[in-house]
Amino acid sequence: MSVRPTVLGALRQFLPDFLSAAPPLSAEQRRALWAITHCRTPALGGRVFACQDCTPLRFAWHSCNHKACPQCGRATTANWVKRELKKMVHAPYFLVTFTLPAEMRGCFFGRYAREAYDLFFTAVAGALSEKLATDKGLRASVNGFTAVLHTWNQQLGFHPHIHCLVPGAGLNLNGRWVRVKKPEFLVFLPHLQSAFRQHLYRLFQVHDWQVDREVWGKDWGVHIQPAGSGAAALKYLGAYVARTAIGDCRIVAVTDRTVSLRWKNRDAGNRMEVQTLPGVEFVRRYLRHVLPRGLRSIRYYGFCHPAAKANRLRVQLHSGRVVDLGASTPIAAPPKILPVCACCQKPMQLLRTLAPPWRQRGPPKRAAVSSSHRS
């Protein structure tokens, strides 16, 4: 029986060759490597389960829960999608994507990488909020949207862009409910492109950052796509909320030297193709998408922000959605799911929790008694 190739298997196979060349790794990348290689191993501790009727024990090792780990993130993604679905309004949704020119991608490496990402988010939020409030398509002074950062393309190349899920509704200056006049039109695209470029230009001037002057004269990549009710677009964004750039379903084969992955060629009508990379190159591209520590890759603006519950409820009620204002009785916590014994198929019981070895402490050392006290 052939073993199905996985992202984790490819990383663990080619990491020694990659590290043998002593590549310049950031602290975040070294932390990600440690988490990936120790995920679900005794190094992170775990729990021991036992069956009352059978002898064998079952060890469940803890996950690292690092965003760069290909094994983690499924439960977090499902919970995020479930929570965000409750915040949606009954209005047409749009998926707005902001992409920077290739000449500016060097800003996202080095000691100021986190600050560059923050400026990117600030420019996107400023331009989109401004046009949603002033452009004739909506004119909602109280608007909202959710922004999600992606840094990769289908071939694992570095391609930073921000997806914004925007409801075509809000409140005007008088506090009245407004929505888009047409489900396929949000704002005038050239106006949004110009505002995005101007916002980032002013931010770069304030921080005294220098880039090629020809960048400011280009047509920046801003794309607006109608997303219907928004549920499908939300699930698409949720697939990368707590997970990494590529999943096991796209790994075709892993040999002694190469990794073959499946990718979608959008220039050829979304035709599926297979690309073969050297194993070391696959690891290098994979680690290039490890974000700076502490960077929030998902951000909420306007009435989509968790702190703007009052405005969000007003928008939802005006849109005709039934809103749950909270149950009168506390909701019981979901029951804990215990593993099932492989022999008798009965639920196993938690025997004990094992702390990671690097957290375990031995007994305190006995203080040495001086010669003066011995007498």
Secondary structure, DSSP 8 states (H G I E B T S, - for coil): ------HHHHHHHHHHHHHHT-----HHHHHHHHHHHHTTSGGG-EEEEE-SS---EEEEE-----TT-TTS-HHHHHHHHHHHHHT--SS-EEEEEEE--GGGGGGGSSTTHHHHHHHHHHHHHHHHHHHHHHSTTT--SB-EEEEEEEEE-TTS-EEEEEEEEEESEEE-TTS-EEE-SBTTB-S-HHHHHHHHHHHHHHHHHHTT----GGGGGS--EEEEEE-TTSHHHHHHHHTTTSS-S--GGGEEEE-SSEEEEEEEEGGGTSEEEEEEEEHHHHHHHHHTT---TT--SEEEEETTSTT-HHHHHHHHHHHT-------SS----------B-TTT--B-EEEEEE--TTT-----------HHHH-
